[in-house]
Protein backbone atom coordinates (compact mmCIF):
# COMPACT_ATOMS: atom_id res chain seq x y z
CA UNK A 1 0.00 0.00 0.00
CA UNK A 2 1.23 3.46 -0.84
CA UNK A 3 -0.85 4.95 2.01
CA UNK A 4 -2.32 2.77 4.74
CA UNK A 5 -6.04 2.21 4.42
CA UNK A 6 -6.53 3.34 8.03
CA UNK A 7 -5.14 6.79 7.26
CA UNK A 8 -7.18 7.09 4.06
CA UNK A 9 -10.42 6.14 5.85
CA UNK A 10 -9.53 8.49 8.72
CA UNK A 11 -9.59 11.33 6.15
CA UNK A 12 -12.93 10.22 4.71
CA UNK A 13 -12.01 7.78 1.92
CA UNK A 14 -14.68 5.47 0.52
CA UNK A 15 -14.57 2.14 -1.29
CA UNK A 16 -15.94 1.79 -4.79
CA UNK A 17 -16.19 -1.37 -6.88
CA UNK A 18 -15.61 -1.32 -10.63
CA UNK A 19 -16.47 -4.09 -13.04
CA UNK A 20 -14.04 -5.34 -15.67
CA UNK A 21 -13.71 -2.82 -18.56
CA UNK A 22 -15.45 -0.07 -16.56
CA UNK A 23 -13.92 3.41 -16.73
CA UNK A 24 -12.65 4.81 -13.44
CA UNK A 25 -11.92 8.11 -15.15
CA UNK A 26 -11.67 9.31 -18.73
CA UNK A 27 -9.17 11.37 -20.65
CA UNK A 28 -10.30 15.00 -20.49
CA UNK A 29 -12.02 14.61 -17.13
CA UNK A 30 -11.21 16.78 -14.13
CA UNK A 31 -9.30 15.25 -11.21
CA UNK A 32 -11.44 14.94 -8.09
CA UNK A 33 -10.01 11.94 -6.20
CA UNK A 34 -6.92 10.13 -5.01
CA UNK A 35 -7.28 6.50 -6.17
CA UNK A 36 -5.60 3.55 -4.48
CA UNK A 37 -6.25 -0.01 -5.60
CA UNK A 38 -7.35 -2.35 -2.82
CA UNK A 39 -7.77 -5.28 -5.20
CA UNK A 40 -7.60 -5.68 -8.96
CA UNK A 41 -5.69 -4.36 -11.96
CA UNK A 42 -6.21 -1.03 -13.73
CA UNK A 43 -5.04 -0.02 -17.20
CA UNK A 44 -3.85 3.54 -17.81
CA UNK A 45 -4.16 4.23 -21.53
CA UNK A 46 -5.10 6.38 -24.49
CA UNK A 47 -7.20 5.38 -27.48
CA UNK A 48 -6.60 6.96 -30.86
CA UNK A 49 -9.00 7.67 -33.72
CA UNK A 50 -7.62 4.77 -35.76
CA UNK A 51 -8.55 2.36 -32.94
CA UNK A 52 -4.98 1.94 -31.70
CA UNK A 53 -4.24 1.99 -28.01
CA UNK A 54 -1.21 3.19 -26.07
CA UNK A 55 -0.83 1.74 -22.57
CA UNK A 56 1.03 3.69 -19.90
CA UNK A 57 0.90 1.00 -17.23
CA UNK A 58 -1.04 -1.58 -15.23
CA UNK A 59 -1.14 -0.58 -11.56
CA UNK A 60 -2.47 -3.31 -9.24
CA UNK A 61 -3.18 -4.07 -5.57
CA UNK A 62 -1.75 -1.37 -3.31
CA UNK A 63 -0.77 1.04 -6.09
CA UNK A 64 -2.21 4.50 -6.61
CA UNK A 65 -2.89 6.34 -9.87
CA UNK A 66 -3.95 9.78 -11.08
CA UNK A 67 -2.44 11.42 -7.99
CA UNK A 68 -0.28 13.89 -9.92
CA UNK A 69 -3.41 15.57 -11.26
CA UNK A 70 -4.48 16.48 -7.72
CA UNK A 71 -1.68 19.07 -7.65
CA UNK A 72 -2.79 20.82 -10.84
CA UNK A 73 -5.93 22.05 -12.53
CA UNK A 74 -5.07 20.04 -15.66
CA UNK A 75 -7.49 17.53 -17.11
CA UNK A 76 -6.58 13.86 -17.24
CA UNK A 77 -4.39 13.06 -20.25
CA UNK A 78 -5.29 9.36 -20.08
CA UNK A 79 -8.02 6.91 -19.16
CA UNK A 80 -8.11 4.57 -16.18
CA UNK A 81 -10.02 1.35 -16.93
CA UNK A 82 -10.54 -1.70 -14.72
CA UNK A 83 -8.79 -4.69 -16.32
CA UNK A 84 -10.31 -6.99 -13.69
CA UNK A 85 -13.05 -6.41 -11.19
CA UNK A 86 -11.54 -3.82 -8.84
CA UNK A 87 -12.12 -2.36 -5.42
CA UNK A 88 -10.73 1.17 -5.33
CA UNK A 89 -10.20 3.40 -2.31
CA UNK A 90 -11.18 6.96 -3.25
CA UNK A 91 -10.32 10.08 -1.26
CA UNK A 92 -11.62 13.43 -2.48
CA UNK A 93 -9.13 16.08 -3.55
CA UNK A 94 -9.72 18.45 -0.63
CA UNK A 95 -9.23 15.69 1.95
CA UNK A 96 -6.16 14.40 0.07
CA UNK A 97 -4.51 17.84 0.10
CA UNK A 98 -5.29 18.21 3.81
CA UNK A 99 -3.85 14.74 4.51
CA UNK A 100 -0.53 15.39 2.74
CA UNK A 101 -0.28 18.85 4.29
CA UNK A 102 -0.74 17.38 7.77
CA UNK A 103 1.50 14.36 7.03
CA UNK A 104 4.45 15.50 4.91
CA UNK A 105 6.05 12.03 5.08
CA UNK A 106 3.08 10.74 3.04
CA UNK A 107 3.68 13.40 0.40
CA UNK A 108 7.30 12.23 0.05
CA UNK A 109 6.22 8.57 -0.07
CA UNK A 110 3.72 9.31 -2.85
CA UNK A 111 6.29 11.37 -4.75
CA UNK A 112 8.84 8.55 -4.51
CA UNK A 113 6.28 6.12 -5.92
CA UNK A 114 5.41 8.58 -8.69
CA UNK A 115 9.11 9.07 -9.50
CA UNK A 116 9.61 5.29 -9.79
CA UNK A 117 6.59 5.04 -12.09
CA UNK A 118 7.91 7.90 -14.25
CA UNK A 119 11.25 6.11 -14.47
CA UNK A 120 9.42 3.03 -15.75
CA UNK A 121 7.56 5.15 -18.32
CA UNK A 122 10.80 6.74 -19.50
CA UNK A 123 12.29 3.27 -19.99
CA UNK A 124 9.22 2.04 -21.86
CA UNK A 125 9.19 5.19 -24.00
CA UNK A 126 12.79 4.55 -24.97
CA UNK A 127 11.75 1.10 -26.26
CA UNK A 128 9.60 2.78 -28.88
CA UNK A 129 12.74 3.88 -30.72
CA UNK A 130 14.07 0.30 -30.90
CA UNK A 131 13.07 -1.50 -34.08
CA UNK A 132 14.14 -5.03 -33.12
CA UNK A 133 11.18 -6.63 -31.29
CA UNK A 134 13.45 -9.11 -29.50
CA UNK A 135 15.47 -6.29 -27.92
CA UNK A 136 12.28 -4.40 -26.97
CA UNK A 137 10.81 -7.40 -25.20
CA UNK A 138 14.09 -8.35 -23.53
CA UNK A 139 14.59 -4.81 -22.16
CA UNK A 140 11.04 -4.73 -20.79
CA UNK A 141 11.32 -8.17 -19.18
CA UNK A 142 14.74 -7.36 -17.68
CA UNK A 143 13.34 -4.18 -16.15
CA UNK A 144 10.25 -5.95 -14.76
CA UNK A 145 12.39 -8.71 -13.28
CA UNK A 146 14.64 -6.14 -11.60
CA UNK A 147 11.67 -4.06 -10.41
CA UNK A 148 10.11 -7.07 -8.67
CA UNK A 149 13.47 -7.98 -7.09
CA UNK A 150 14.31 -11.18 -8.96
CA UNK A 151 17.87 -12.01 -9.95
CA UNK A 152 18.07 -15.73 -10.62
CA UNK A 153 17.67 -16.97 -14.17
CA UNK A 154 14.12 -18.24 -14.87
CA UNK A 155 12.94 -17.12 -11.40
CA UNK A 156 10.45 -14.49 -12.52
CA UNK A 157 6.86 -15.26 -13.54
CA UNK A 158 5.76 -12.37 -15.78
CA UNK A 159 2.56 -10.87 -14.31
CA UNK A 160 1.26 -9.58 -17.66
CA UNK A 161 -0.61 -11.16 -20.56
CA UNK A 162 0.81 -11.18 -24.08
CA UNK A 163 -1.63 -8.41 -24.99
CA UNK A 164 -0.45 -6.29 -22.05
CA UNK A 165 3.23 -6.84 -22.91
CA UNK A 166 2.56 -5.91 -26.54
CA UNK A 167 0.74 -2.77 -25.41
CA UNK A 168 3.62 -1.76 -23.15
CA UNK A 169 6.15 -2.12 -25.98
CA UNK A 170 4.02 -0.60 -28.75
CA UNK A 171 4.04 -3.87 -30.68
CA UNK A 172 1.28 -5.96 -32.18
CA UNK A 173 0.37 -9.07 -30.20
CA UNK A 174 1.22 -11.27 -33.18
CA UNK A 175 4.74 -9.82 -33.35
CA UNK A 176 5.26 -10.39 -29.65
CA UNK A 177 4.06 -14.01 -29.90
CA UNK A 178 6.29 -14.74 -32.93
CA UNK A 179 9.31 -13.21 -31.21
CA UNK A 180 8.81 -15.13 -27.96
CA UNK A 181 8.32 -18.39 -29.89
CA UNK A 182 11.71 -17.85 -31.54
CA UNK A 183 13.30 -17.84 -28.06
CA UNK A 184 11.92 -21.32 -27.36
CA UNK A 185 13.85 -22.81 -30.30
C-alpha positions as CSV (number, residue, x, y, z in Angstrom):
1,X,0.0,0.0,0.0
2,X,1.2,3.5,-0.8
3,X,-0.8,4.9,2.0
4,X,-2.3,2.8,4.7
5,X,-6.0,2.2,4.4
6,X,-6.5,3.3,8.0
7,X,-5.1,6.8,7.3
8,X,-7.2,7.1,4.1
9,X,-10.4,6.1,5.8
10,X,-9.5,8.5,8.7
11,X,-9.6,11.3,6.2
12,X,-12.9,10.2,4.7
13,X,-12.0,7.8,1.9
14,X,-14.7,5.5,0.5
15,X,-14.6,2.1,-1.3
16,X,-15.9,1.8,-4.8
17,X,-16.2,-1.4,-6.9
18,X,-15.6,-1.3,-10.6
19,X,-16.5,-4.1,-13.0
20,X,-14.0,-5.3,-15.7
21,X,-13.7,-2.8,-18.6
22,X,-15.4,-0.1,-16.6
23,X,-13.9,3.4,-16.7
24,X,-12.6,4.8,-13.4
25,X,-11.9,8.1,-15.1
26,X,-11.7,9.3,-18.7
27,X,-9.2,11.4,-20.7
28,X,-10.3,15.0,-20.5
29,X,-12.0,14.6,-17.1
30,X,-11.2,16.8,-14.1
31,X,-9.3,15.2,-11.2
32,X,-11.4,14.9,-8.1
33,X,-10.0,11.9,-6.2
34,X,-6.9,10.1,-5.0
35,X,-7.3,6.5,-6.2
36,X,-5.6,3.5,-4.5
37,X,-6.2,0.0,-5.6
38,X,-7.3,-2.3,-2.8
39,X,-7.8,-5.3,-5.2
40,X,-7.6,-5.7,-9.0
41,X,-5.7,-4.4,-12.0
42,X,-6.2,-1.0,-13.7
43,X,-5.0,0.0,-17.2
44,X,-3.9,3.5,-17.8
45,X,-4.2,4.2,-21.5
46,X,-5.1,6.4,-24.5
47,X,-7.2,5.4,-27.5
48,X,-6.6,7.0,-30.9
49,X,-9.0,7.7,-33.7
50,X,-7.6,4.8,-35.8
51,X,-8.5,2.4,-32.9
52,X,-5.0,1.9,-31.7
53,X,-4.2,2.0,-28.0
54,X,-1.2,3.2,-26.1
55,X,-0.8,1.7,-22.6
56,X,1.0,3.7,-19.9
57,X,0.9,1.0,-17.2
58,X,-1.0,-1.6,-15.2
59,X,-1.1,-0.6,-11.6
60,X,-2.5,-3.3,-9.2
61,X,-3.2,-4.1,-5.6
62,X,-1.8,-1.4,-3.3
63,X,-0.8,1.0,-6.1
64,X,-2.2,4.5,-6.6
65,X,-2.9,6.3,-9.9
66,X,-3.9,9.8,-11.1
67,X,-2.4,11.4,-8.0
68,X,-0.3,13.9,-9.9
69,X,-3.4,15.6,-11.3
70,X,-4.5,16.5,-7.7
71,X,-1.7,19.1,-7.7
72,X,-2.8,20.8,-10.8
73,X,-5.9,22.1,-12.5
74,X,-5.1,20.0,-15.7
75,X,-7.5,17.5,-17.1
76,X,-6.6,13.9,-17.2
77,X,-4.4,13.1,-20.2
78,X,-5.3,9.4,-20.1
79,X,-8.0,6.9,-19.2
80,X,-8.1,4.6,-16.2
81,X,-10.0,1.4,-16.9
82,X,-10.5,-1.7,-14.7
83,X,-8.8,-4.7,-16.3
84,X,-10.3,-7.0,-13.7
85,X,-13.0,-6.4,-11.2
86,X,-11.5,-3.8,-8.8
87,X,-12.1,-2.4,-5.4
88,X,-10.7,1.2,-5.3
89,X,-10.2,3.4,-2.3
90,X,-11.2,7.0,-3.3
91,X,-10.3,10.1,-1.3
92,X,-11.6,13.4,-2.5
93,X,-9.1,16.1,-3.5
94,X,-9.7,18.5,-0.6
95,X,-9.2,15.7,1.9
96,X,-6.2,14.4,0.1
97,X,-4.5,17.8,0.1
98,X,-5.3,18.2,3.8
99,X,-3.9,14.7,4.5
100,X,-0.5,15.4,2.7
101,X,-0.3,18.9,4.3
102,X,-0.7,17.4,7.8
103,X,1.5,14.4,7.0
104,X,4.4,15.5,4.9
105,X,6.1,12.0,5.1
106,X,3.1,10.7,3.0
107,X,3.7,13.4,0.4
108,X,7.3,12.2,0.0
109,X,6.2,8.6,-0.1
110,X,3.7,9.3,-2.9
111,X,6.3,11.4,-4.8
112,X,8.8,8.5,-4.5
113,X,6.3,6.1,-5.9
114,X,5.4,8.6,-8.7
115,X,9.1,9.1,-9.5
116,X,9.6,5.3,-9.8
117,X,6.6,5.0,-12.1
118,X,7.9,7.9,-14.2
119,X,11.2,6.1,-14.5
120,X,9.4,3.0,-15.8
121,X,7.6,5.1,-18.3
122,X,10.8,6.7,-19.5
123,X,12.3,3.3,-20.0
124,X,9.2,2.0,-21.9
125,X,9.2,5.2,-24.0
126,X,12.8,4.5,-25.0
127,X,11.8,1.1,-26.3
128,X,9.6,2.8,-28.9
129,X,12.7,3.9,-30.7
130,X,14.1,0.3,-30.9
131,X,13.1,-1.5,-34.1
132,X,14.1,-5.0,-33.1
133,X,11.2,-6.6,-31.3
134,X,13.4,-9.1,-29.5
135,X,15.5,-6.3,-27.9
136,X,12.3,-4.4,-27.0
137,X,10.8,-7.4,-25.2
138,X,14.1,-8.3,-23.5
139,X,14.6,-4.8,-22.2
140,X,11.0,-4.7,-20.8
141,X,11.3,-8.2,-19.2
142,X,14.7,-7.4,-17.7
143,X,13.3,-4.2,-16.1
144,X,10.3,-5.9,-14.8
145,X,12.4,-8.7,-13.3
146,X,14.6,-6.1,-11.6
147,X,11.7,-4.1,-10.4
148,X,10.1,-7.1,-8.7
149,X,13.5,-8.0,-7.1
150,X,14.3,-11.2,-9.0
151,X,17.9,-12.0,-10.0
152,X,18.1,-15.7,-10.6
153,X,17.7,-17.0,-14.2
154,X,14.1,-18.2,-14.9
155,X,12.9,-17.1,-11.4
156,X,10.4,-14.5,-12.5
157,X,6.9,-15.3,-13.5
158,X,5.8,-12.4,-15.8
159,X,2.6,-10.9,-14.3
160,X,1.3,-9.6,-17.7
161,X,-0.6,-11.2,-20.6
162,X,0.8,-11.2,-24.1
163,X,-1.6,-8.4,-25.0
164,X,-0.4,-6.3,-22.1
165,X,3.2,-6.8,-22.9
166,X,2.6,-5.9,-26.5
167,X,0.7,-2.8,-25.4
168,X,3.6,-1.8,-23.2
169,X,6.1,-2.1,-26.0
170,X,4.0,-0.6,-28.7
171,X,4.0,-3.9,-30.7
172,X,1.3,-6.0,-32.2
173,X,0.4,-9.1,-30.2
174,X,1.2,-11.3,-33.2
175,X,4.7,-9.8,-33.4
176,X,5.3,-10.4,-29.6
177,X,4.1,-14.0,-29.9
178,X,6.3,-14.7,-32.9
179,X,9.3,-13.2,-31.2
180,X,8.8,-15.1,-28.0
181,X,8.3,-18.4,-29.9
182,X,11.7,-17.9,-31.5
183,X,13.3,-17.8,-28.1
184,X,11.9,-21.3,-27.4
185,X,13.8,-22.8,-30.3
